[in-house]
């Protein structure tokens, strides 16, 4: 109870006293900052475990258990590698330790597009820790879209863009003891405070290694400074110093703590966003960019601009703003909002009559003339400046009909179309196409601030962050959700946001529905599958599965991209959170009963349907994350789901799922395209299951001993994954799977042989039998002309290999029992990676290995019986991007040198076999090199600064070389390279000849390859 009493006393001593029940998370953090660092974690642990009801009978939420306090305790600098105790109590930095401040990063773009923020300090690099912190804030602001201006009072210099100084609206002042170092600094501080007041700048103070008592004059430090300076200045000046400091203490502030400076910088950024948005929503539409597109038109040609973007991104708002600001420059102006909706309400012909009546200024216009004589419109508007905006165009033909064609536009005419579909704009003869970008994090926070009061800002910080992440930079979502979550009296914002995700507001539903309703049936089915099941998945993988369902998936995906509903990020399907949730909501509206919906993804719904055997024919897909779940299924669980095409029961976490079938499984739907059932509990699949439609079979970690009896029709099967099915004894019968591309049997430890039926899979590109520790027989793969990856690593009983596919790119044989490589390896001219690590019985490499011209990686570590071979030295790495690749050998064996040296503009890297150092007592002290015996040269980049120093290695046996130090990158001429080689010839045995060969890799970069031959 002592801690509660201390906290209560802390609250009562504040300028605005509060009771325990009135305290906030900010009060809790300020209290924690007054404690010794080694007590913080313990105090929070005790206080957060107690409720206010136990203390004063009040039901209010305990601030010490809030997310804000948890974030305060989270040590971001350690990246989660240390515990909170380590981060808070045991990470004391030595006073002698000096950090290197990060280099300032100025914005690369035009400074005029950034919001200027003034950063004031009084340091002049006297305190390296303060310099580091200031630079960190500076860089954080730059990365978040600001233009920070650093002003140091000691030098009166603005670091940044000085002309932006007078545009600053926010100032961050780092207040430290350095301000009291001289009267000049104190005078500068007073002048700064006066400037901030005169220009109404919003101020964010950060107390750096000073307390509130220090600044307010209640401690002796600043008083001593004033006493020291009072003989040199007038008394009135000291009064000004004190008044400025007292003014500073009246403003909400931050206290610097080294352990939390990363989080502090992020909180300062969020406060900057809030302050900047106090009078405006802070959103800067790409108005100026679009305006430049509109105004850059040549006088002789019309200007047709298209604004493209997803629903809710702000197309209409921007188009309306452009129209309002530019209408005064034109003779004829016309703006039609919601073109598609207006066509449905009024009819296209009626809209057309209104359009021509408006632009001609006549009550009735005979539009037939415009059709029969296209030049009629052009002639009448030839000498007039015309501005036309059609908003929400979904059909190019409708727009063409309304306008009387696109051919009458001439110089001085500006036409702006907005649409969610890129192809519609292309069909409208748009010359300038602009995609409206999502809001940045800063802009999103500003829009959230617009709906939040200052009192709720810090209180709702965690909810605001969640809202910003969820809204994905879409203004409509931020506006609707922000208004709902932040401006209303909501007790639990996180729970409220979760409910809004399950039942999206009507405005968001309407935005999605407008796009969804315009899709064809193929695209509608695909978008719902993506929203329910495949967000974040590889696009090619999704195409394979959905093509097997009979959809035109590639066409549909790119159609959805044009509709701005989805995007591709690193070839993975991505869509905004609100579109995913709204798509799922569309599915939920199909039926109140989960068992009668087309798609199931919610664990509670799925478990309820499966355990109660309530699934019906409407169900097409089930994706269940079964981690930590345990339930039993009846043998007839899938009998009435005969339209089920996608079934995935997986455990993405390390926790094992326990889906039991105590009475077996009678059947699986024949319509299945995807059967993904991790930890499948039975020995085989149902006898009557016909996998004729299967595209992918994934039964990893299963109890399967055999897939099925006999041969099945598998003409659509492309991927089979049975990895870590330890009971699997027979290779699956796949002779009719003529389209098979991927086989993964990794970790099937009971598998003894691979039958010859595998030779019929001419489309197979990937085959993994890794860690099949009892595998003894592997047929030749030479007839698998499409095979690119073969992994036999860990097959410790595999002694003999037959010929390989000539198109192999990656071959993994680590840990096998082979004694020699097939001679046909010389034909693998496309081989990039060869892994022979820990092949302890391997004695020879075939002579033709030197023909592997595409080789980038050769691994030979642990090949303890490998004898030297005269052709190994001829291998070289010729790709100019292979500077980070290396050939490794970590056993001390009598293998001759194998290396490749490349010279480029950036430097020289050397790839040498890696040998172990001899024990330290074998090397005379005077002959030891500058690197330690257990350190590689790659780790000691500055060990050898000059070729002459290599002489210190000459008495040694070859050391554990991985790569030359980067200092050798300074050696750019052949003469210097030869000096190195001459030294190396004395160091490394059996290196008799050095041959240079110059290759020009590109027009502007001449590089040299150095081949070390013997």
N, C-alpha and C positions, 0 to 999 in steps of 0.2 A: 504493500500500500504506500510505501514511501515514494515510489515513482509517481503514483497518481497525485499525491500531495504536492510533490515538486512541480508537476505539470499544472496543477490548479493554482499554485502560487505564481507560476510564470504567467498564467492567463490574467490573474488579478493585478499584476504589476504592469500590464501593458497600458498604453495611452488610452485605449478603449477596452476596459476590462470586460472579460467574458467569463461565463460559467463553463463547466465541463461540457454540458449538453449543447452549448452554442459553438464549441470549438470546431475548427475545420482542419483539413489535411495540411494546409499551409501553416496553421498554428503548430501542428504536430512537428512539421519539418523544422520550423524556427526553434522550437524547443530542443529538438535533437541536435541542432547545430551548436547549442550551448554546452553539450555534454562532451566528455572525453571520447575520442574515437573508439577506444576499446570497450566502451559501455553501450554504444548505440544499438548494436544488434541485440544485445541482451535485454535492453529496456524495451525495444520494439516487440521482441518476442513475448515479454510479460504483458505489456499493455494491450497488445492486439488480441491476446487470449482472454481478455476481460471485457465484459459488456458494461455499458453505462448503467444498465439496470441493477447490476451488482453494486455499483458505486453510489448512485443517487436515485435509483428507481426509474430513470428515464429510458425510453425505448430507442432514442436516437442512435444513429450508426456511429460506431467507434472510428475516429479518424485514423488511428494507427493501423487499422486493417484495410484502409482504402487503397486502390490501385496507385494513387499518386505517391503514397508513402512507399509502396512496394517498388515503384520505379525509382524513387529516391535511393533506396537501398541497393538497387541493381548496379553493379560496377561495370559500366560499359567498356571501360578501357581494357579490361581483361578478357573481354569476349566470352565470358562465361567459363573460362578455364580455371578460375580460382573461386573458392567459395566466398560467400558474403563476408564471413568472418575474416578471411584473408584480405579481402578488398578493403574492409572497413577498419580492421584492427591491426593487421600484421604487415601492411605494405608501406612501411615508413621509408621514405627516400633519404639516403645519406645526404648530409649537408654538402658533401664534396661532389655529389653527382650533379652534373650540368647537362641539361637537355638541349638538344639542337632544335631551335625554333623552326616550325614549318615555314617554307618559303611562301610569301604572299602570292595568291593566285588572283590576278585581275580578270574581270570578265573579258572573254574573247570577242564578244559581239559589240555592236555600237552602244556606247554608254548611254545614249539618249533613251534607250528602251528600258532602262533599269530604274528602280526606285532607290534614290540616294539615302543612305543612312550614315550619320556622323558617329565616329568612334573616337572618343577623347581619352587620352591617358597622359600620365606624367612619369615617363619611364626612361626613354632614350636608351633602351637596351641595358639599363643598369641591373635589372633583375631578370635573369634568363627565364625563370618560371612565369613571370608576368608577361614577358615578351612572347613566350610560347602560347599563353592563354589568349593574348590579344590577337596574335596571328591566326589562332584556331577560330576565333569568332569571325575574323575578317574572311577567312576562307569559307566558313560555313555560310555566311551571308552571300558570298559570291556564288557558291554552288546552288543556293536557293533562289537566285534571280534578283539579287539586290546589287547596288553599286556602292559598297562601303567606302567612306572617306576617313582615313585615319589621321587624326590631328594630335600631335605631341606638343604639350604645353611648354616643355623644356626647350624646344627648338622653333616653335611657332611655324611648323611646316605641315602642309596637308599632303598626305600620301594617298594619291588617287587622282581624281579629276577635279581640280580646284573650281572650275566653273560650275560644278554641280553643288558646291557648298551651300549656295543660297536657295537651292531647291529642296534641301533636306527638311523633312518633317519630324524625324525621330532622331534622338541622340542617345547613345550608350556611353556612359562615363565610368571608367575604371578608376575608382578612388583608392589610393594607397598612401603609405607613409611618405612617399617621395614628394607629395605636394608640400610637405613641411620642410623640405630640404633648403629652400631659399625664399626670400621675400618675393623674388621674381615669379617663382612658381605659384605662390599664394595669390599674388596680384593677377596672374594669368587665370587662376581658378575663379576669382571674383569676376573678372571680365567675361569669362566663359558663361558663368551663371547668369550674368546680366544679358548676354547675347541670347541665351536660350529663352529667357523670360520675354525679352523684347520681340523675339520672332515667334513666340508661342510654340517652341519646339516641344515635342513630347519626350520626356526624359526617363531613361531606365538606368538607375545607378547600380553598380556592382562594387561592394566593399571588398577590396583585395587585401587580405591579411590585416584588416582593421575591423574593430567592433563598433557597434552603435555608440557605446560609451566613449570610444576614442574620438569619433567624429563630432559628437555633441559636446565635447569638452569636459566630460565627467571623468576621464582618465588623465594621467599625467603626461602622456607622450606629446600631444599637440600643445598642451600648456607649457611644457618645457621649451618647445620650439618657439612659441610666441615670446616667452621670456628671453630667449636667446636673441631674438630679433627686435625686441622692443626699443633697444637703444639706437637702432639704425632707421627706424620708421616712426611715423607719428602714431599716437594712440588711436586716432580715428581710423587709421588703416587697419589696425588689429581688430577693431570693432567690425569692420567690413568683412574681414576674414571669418570671424566667429559667426556673423550673421549668415554668410554664404553657406557655411558648414551646417548650421542649424536648419537652414532651408533644405539642404540636401537630405537631412534625417527625416524630414516630414514626408518624403516621397517613398512609396513602396519600393523595396530594393531587394537585391540578391546578395548573398554572402558566399564568397569564393571558398571552395574546398577542393584541394587538388584531386582527391579521390573521385569527385563527381563533376569535374570540369566539362566532360563531354556532354553529360546530361544538362548541365547548366547552360552550355552554349545552345543546345537545342531549345531549352525553355526560353532563353532570350530571343531566339528567332521567332518562337510562337508569340511572345509578347509584342514583338515588333509588328507582326501580322495583325494582332488585335488592335494595337494603337493606331495603325494606319487605316484600319477599317472602321474606326469609331464614328466617322462622319459619312462614309460611303461604303458601298459593298466591296470596294477594292478590286473589282474585276476590270481588267483591261482587255476588251475584245480586240482581236486582230484588225481593228477598224482601220488603222493607218495603212496596213498592208493592202487591204482590199480597196481602200480609197486610192492608193497609188495605181492599182490595176484599172480602176475606173477612169482615172484622169490621165493615164499615159497613152490614151488612144490618139492615133494620128488623125488629123482633120479629114483626110481623104477616105478613111475606112471606118466602118461601124465598130463599136466595141461591145463584144458579147462576153459576159462574165458569168461563170457558174460557181455557186457556193455549195459545197458538198459536205455532208456529215451525218452522223447518226441522229436519231430522234432525241430531242432535248439538249442538243449541243449548242444551240443559240443561233441557228441560221436565220430564223425570222427576225430575231432581235437585231442582228447585225444589218440585215437587208433593210429593215425599217429605219435604222439610224442613218444608213447611207442615203436613203431616199429623203429623209427629213433635212439632212445637211446639204444635199446637192440639188434639191428640187428648184431652188431659186435661180440656178444657173441655166435652166432649160425652159423652152417655150411650151412644150407639151410634156405632161407628167402623168403616169398611170401606175398605180400600185394595187395588185390583186393578192390579198392574203389567202392562204389555204386553198390554193387553186383546185386541188383534187376534190376537196369537200364542197367548194362552191359549184363545181361542175355537177356534182350529184344533187345539190339542192336546187339550183336554178336551171340546169341544163346547159349544155355547151353552146347551143345556138343563141340562147338568150344572153349568155355572157359575151358572146362575140358581138352581138348588136350593141351591148353596153360599151364594149371596148372601142369600137369604131366611132360610136357617138361621142365618146369622151375625147378621143384624140383628134377628131375632126371638128369638135365644137359644134356639132349639129344635133338636133333632137332626133332626126331620123336619117339613117344612112342606108342606101341600097347596097347591102353587102354582096349581092350577086355581081355587081360591077367589079368588086375586088377579086372575085374568083375568075371572071372571064377576062379581065384586063389587069394582070398583076402590077403593071406599071402605074396604075391609077393611084395606089397608095403611095408609091415611091415619089411620084411627081408632086403630089399634094404636100408631102412632108420633106421634100428635098432641101428646102432652105430653112428648115426649122430644126432646133435642137430638141431631141426627144429622149426622155428617160422612162423606161418601162421596167417594172419589177413584177415578175411572176413568182410567187412564193409557194413552195410545196408541190412542185411539178412531179407527177408520177408516171406520166405518159407523154412522150415527145410528140406523138401525133395530135393529141389534144391541144398541146401548146401551139403546134404549127397551124392547126385549124383556127384557133382563137386569133392568132396574129395575122392570119391571111398569108401564111408562108414565112420563110426566113430570108427570102431573096430581096425584099424591098428595103432592107436596112442600108443606110448610106452613112457618109461622114457626118459626125455630129450626133449620131444616134448611139445611145447606151442602153443595152438590154441586160438585165440581171435575172438569172434563174437560180432558184434554190431547190435542192432535191436531196433525198436520202440515197438516191441511186446514181452512182457515177455514170453508168451507161446511158441513162436518160439524158444527162447533160451533154454527153458526147453526141448523141443523136440530135440534140438541139443546136448543133453547129457552134458549140461554145469554143471560143478561142483561148480564154484564160480560165483555167480550172483551179479552184482553191479549196483545199480540204480544211474545214474548221477544226483546229486542234483542241484536245481536251485541256482543261484548266490545269495549271501547274499546282504543286502542293501549296505554294504561297497563295495563289489566287483562290484555291479551294478553302484554305483556312480563313482568308478574308471574307469569303461569302458566308462561311459558318459564323464568323464574328458578327456579321450583319444581323443574324437572328438571335444572338446571345447578348445578354447584358454583361457588364464588366464584373458584376458580382458572381455570375454563373460561369464566367470564362475559365477561371482556374479550377472551380469546383467540377466543371464538366470536361476537364482536359483529356482524360482517357476516352470519354465518349466521343469527343470531337475528333480525336485521332482515328477512332474506329469508323466514325461517320465519313471522314475524308477518304480513308482507304476503301470503304465500301462503295462510295459514290463514283470512284474511278474518274474524277475530273469532269463529270457531266453536270452542267449547271442546273438542269431541271431536277436531278436527283438531290443535289446539295440544297437547292431551295426548298423542295418539298419536305425532305427528311429533316433538314436543319430547322425548318419552321416547326415541324411536329415534335422534334426531340428537345430542342434548345429553348424555344420560346414558350413552352407550356410547363405547367407545374407537374413534372414527372419525378416520382420518387426514385425510380431505378431506370436511368437512361439506357443502360446496356440491355436490360430486359425489354424495354420499349422498342429499341432498335431491332432486337431479335424478332419481335412480333411483327414489326413492319416488314422485315425480310420475308416472313412467312405469308403475310397478306399485304402486298405492296399497295401504296396509296393509289387512288383512282387515276391521278394525273400520270403516274408512271405506267400504270396499266394501259392507259389510252395511247401513250407514246409508243409503247411496244406493239400494241394491237394494230396501230396504223401501218407499221412496217410489216407485221406478221400477216395481216389480211391481204397484202399485196403480193405475197409469195405464192408460187405455184405449189401443188401438192408435194412434189419432190423436195422442194426447199423447206416446206413446213415440217415434214417428217424429219429431215436432217437437222434443222435448227432445234427441234425438241430433243432429239437424241443427243446433240452436242450439249445442250443446256443441262440435261439430266445425267449424262454419263461421261462425256468425252472432253470436257473442258480441261485444257492443259496437256492433252494427249498429242503424240506425234501425228501430224496430218496424214502421212503415208500409211501409218498403221490404221487410222480411222477409215481412210479410203478403202483399204483392203476389206475391212469388215463390212462396211455399209454397202460397198459394191456387191458383196456376196448376198446382201439382202435385196438386191435388185434395184438399188437406187443409182442415179447418175451423180455420184458423190463429188467428184472433182468439179463438175459443172455447178453443182449446188453450192459447194463451199465458196467458189469464186463469185457466185451470184450473191451469197450472203455477205461477202466482203464488199462487193459493190453497193450493197444495201446498208453498209456500215453497221451491221449487226455483230459481226465477228471480225477478227484480224488474225494474222499469223505472226507469232513472235518466235524466232529461231525454229521455224517450221512446226510450231506447236499451236494448237487451237486456243485462242484467247477470246474472251468476250467480257463486257462489263458485268460487274456483279449484279446490277439491277436487271440486266437483260436475262441473266441466268435465272435469277429468282422469279422474274415475271414469267419466263418460259415454263418453269416448274409449276408456277401458280396456274398457268393455263392447263397443265396436265391434271392438277388437283381438282380443277373445276369440272373435269369429265364426269366424276361421280363422287358422292360422299363416301362410298365404301372403297377402301384402298384396293381390295381384291378385284374391283371392276375398273381400274384405271389402266392406261396403256403402259405406264412406266412407274417403277418403284425404286426409290433410292434412300428413303428415310429408314434407318434401322428399326425404329419402333413399328412402323407400318409393315415392314417386310417380315419381322419376327411374328407379328400378329397374324399376317396372312398365311405364312408357312406353317406355324404351329397349329393354327385352327383349320388348316386345309381349306381355306376360303378363296384361293386363287381361281379366277375364271378365265374364259377364253380371251377376254379383252387384254390381258397382260402380254406385252411384247418384250419387255426388258426388266431385269432385276439386277441391280448392282448393290451388293451389301458389304460394308466394312464390318467384318465379323470379329474384329479384335475385342477381346475380353468378353465375348458373348458365349453362352453355353445353352443349347437347346436341342431337342430331339425332333426329328421329322418322321412322318409316316411314310410307308413305302408307296403310297398313292399321291404324294404331295403335288406332283406335276401333271397328273393325268388330265385335269381339266384345263391346263394351260397349253393347249395344243398349238397356239400361235406364238409361243415364246421363242424369240429369235436371239436374245442376248441374255446370258446368265453369267454373273460374276460374283463369286463368294471369295473374298480375299482378306488377308491379314497384313496390312501395310506396316504395322508396328511389330515389335519383337514378341508381343504377347500372343500366345497361341489361341486360336479359336477352337471351340469344341462343338461342332455341328455333328450330331450323332444320328446314325440310321440303324437303330437296334434291330429292326426287322428287315433290313435291306432296302433296296430301291427297285420298284417294279418297272419303271419306265422313265424315259426322258423324251421331251418333244422332238420330233424329227425336223422341225423347222429351225432348230438351233444353228446359228452361224458362229456364235462365240460361246464356247463352254470353258469357263475359267473357274475352277474349283480347287483352291489351295487346301491342302490337308484333307483331301477326299478320303473318307474313312473305310471304304470297301476295297475288296481285292480286284474287282473288275467293274466295267460299266454294265448297265442292264443288257441282258441278252437281246431283247427286242429293239434296242436302240439302233436306228438307222442313221449314221452320220453323213448321209449323202449331201447335206447342205453345209456341213461344218467348214468354216474358213480358218478358225484358230481353235486349237485344243491346248489348254494350259492346266495341267494337273500337278503342279509342283508340290513337293513335300507330301505326296499322297501315299496311301498304303497299297497301291496297285502292284500286283504281281504280273498281270497281263492285261492289256487293254480289252481285248475281246477274242473270241474264238473265230477262226476262219478268216477269210478276206472280206473286207468291207469296201463299199463304193465310196471313195474319198476324192472324187474328181475336183472338188472345190477347195480342199484343204491346202493351206499355204504355210501355216506355222503349227508346229507341235512342240510343246514344252513339258517335259516330264522330269525336270531337274529335281534332284534330292529325293526321288522316289526310291528309297533304299531297298524295298522289297521287289523291285522290278527285276525279273530274271531273264526275260526274253525281249529281244528287240522287236518293237511293234511291226506287225505286218502292214506295210505301206506300199505294196507293189502297185496299187491302183491310184495312188496319190501322185498323179503325173504333174501336178502344178505346185508341188511342195517346194518351198524356198528356204525354210528355216527349221532345223532340228536341234533341240537343246536337251541333252540327257546328262547334264553335269551332275555329279554326285550320286549317280545310280550305282552304288557300290556292289550290288549283286549281279550286275550285268557282266557276262563272261565273253560274249562275242557279238559282233555285228554281222548280220547275214548279208548275203550278196544281193538281196533285193534293193539295197540302197543304190546300186549301180544304175538303176532305171530312172533316178530323179535328176533329169538333165537340167532342171531349173533351180536346183539346190544351190544356194549361195553361202549358207552358214551351217556348219556342223560342229557341235561341241559335245565331246565325251570327257570333258575335264573331270578329274578325280574319280573316274570309274576304276577304282583300284584293283578290281579283279578282271578287268578286260585283258584278254590274251590275244584275240584274233581280230585284226582290222583289215578288211579287204582293200584292194587298190582303189584309189579314187580318181585314177587317170581319165576315166570316162565321164566324170562329173565336170563337164567343160565350163559350167557356170560357177563352180565352187570358188569362193574368194577367201573364206576364213575356215581354218581347220584347227580345232583346239583339242589336243590329246594330253595336255599337261596333267600330271598326277596319276596317269595310268601306269602305276609302278610295276605291273607284271607284263607290260607290253614290250616284247623283245625285238620284234621284227616289223619293219615297215615296208610296204610296197609302193609302187609308183604313185606320184601325186598328180592332182589336176594341174595342168600347165598354166592356169590362170590364177593360181593362188596368190593372194597378197599378204596374208598373215598366216604363219604356221607356228603353233605353240606345242613344243614337245618337252617342256621342262619336267624333270622328275621321272621320265620314262626309263625303261631298262635297255634301251637300244645300245648296241655296240658300234654301229656304223650307220651312216646315212645312205639312202639309195642314191645311186649314181644319177638318177633322173632329176635330182634337185638342181642340176646345172641348167635344166630347161625352164626353171621358174623365173623367167626374166622379169616378171612383174612383182616378184616377192619384195615386200617392203620391210617386214618384220620376221625375224627368225629367233625364236626363244628356245635355247638349249640349256638353260640353267639347271644345275644339279643332275645332269645326265652323267652319273658317276662311272658308268661302264663304257661311255663313249670314248673311243681311242683315236679315231681318224675322221677327218672331214674329207669329202670327195674332192678330187682335183678340180672339178668344174665349178667349185663354189665361187671362184673369181669372176664367173660370168654374171653374177647377180648384180647387175648394174643399177637396179632400182633400190637396192638395200639401204635402209636408213637406220635400222636397229638390229644389232646382233648381240645376243646375250649368251655368255658362256660361263657365268659364275658357277662354281662348284663342280666343274668338269675336271675332277682330280686326275683322271687317267688319260686325258687328251694329250697326244703327242704333237710335236711341231709339224707343220706342213708347209712346204715351200710356196704354196699358192696363197696362203692367208694374207700375206703382206700386200697382195695386189688388190685387195678389196678397198674400195674408197667410197665416200659419201659425196655424191656429186650435186645433190639438190642445194641451191643457194640458201634455202630456208632451214637447212639441217644443222645450223650452228648449235642448237640446243640438244641435238641427238648425240648419243655416244655409244661406243662399243665397250662393254664391261667384261672384266674377268677378275674375280676376286680370290683366286687361288694362285699360290706360287707354283707355277708350272713352267717348264722350259719352252714356252711358246715364243716364237719370234715376233718381232714388233708388227703391229697392225695399227695404222693410224691414217688420218686424213686431216690435212691442215688447209684451211681456206682463209684467204685474205680478202677483205672487203673494206668498204668505207668505214664500217663500224668496228672492225677489229679482226683479230685472228683467234680462232678457237682450235684446240687440238684434241683429237680423240685418241687416247692411248689405252692399251689394255691396262686394267687396274691390277696391280700386284701388291701383295702385302709387304709392309716393311719387315726387315729382319728385327729380331729382338734388340733392344737398345744396348745390351752388353756386348753385342757382336760388332758394334761400330765404334771406332775410336772417337773420343770426345772431339778432337780437333777436326774430324772429318764429317761430323754430323751436319746435315743441312739446317736451314733456318726454320723448317716446319717440324712440328712434333711428330713422334712416331705413330700416333694414332689419328693424325689429321691428314686429309687429302689436300692436294694442291688446289682443288676447286674451292675449298673452304678458306684457303689462305691466299686471297687474290693479290696481295701486295708483297708476297714473299720474295719474288725474284724481279727486281726492277731493271736489271740489265743482263744481257746474255753472258757477260763475263762472270757473273755470280754463279752461273751454272757449274763452274768448275768445282764447287764445293760438293757436288754430287758424284764426282768421278770415282771415288773409292767404293761407292755403294753398289749393291745389287739393285735392280729396278725396284722403285718404291711404289706405293699405292697411288699411282697416277690416275686421276679421272679426267682432269682438263687442266690446261695451262692457266695461270692467273690472268685476269683481265688486263693487267699492266702490259702484257705482251701485245695488246691491241695497238700500242703506240709504235710497234715495229711495222712499218708500212712498206719498206723497200726490200728487194730481194737480198741486198747485201747483208742487212741485219738478220734476215731469216737464215741465210747461210751460216752466219756466225752461230746462231742457235743450234743449227743442225750439226755443225762441227763439234760443238760441245756435247750434244746428245749422242754423237757417235762414240764418244769416249765413255758415256754413261751407260748406254743400252747395248747389250751384246747383240751380235748377229745383224747389225744394221750396216750393210756394206755400201749401199748406194742411195742417193737421193735424186729424184727426178722431178723437175718442175714442168707443169703444163699450164698454159694460160688459156682461160676460157672467158669469153665475153657473154655474161648472162643477160645483159640488157644494154641498151644504147648508152645509158648514162652511168653505168656501174660496171667497171672492169674488175673482175675478181680473179684470183689465182688459186688453183688447187695444187696442193703439194702432196705428191704420193711418195710415201716412204716404202721403197722396195728393198729387197735383199737378194 
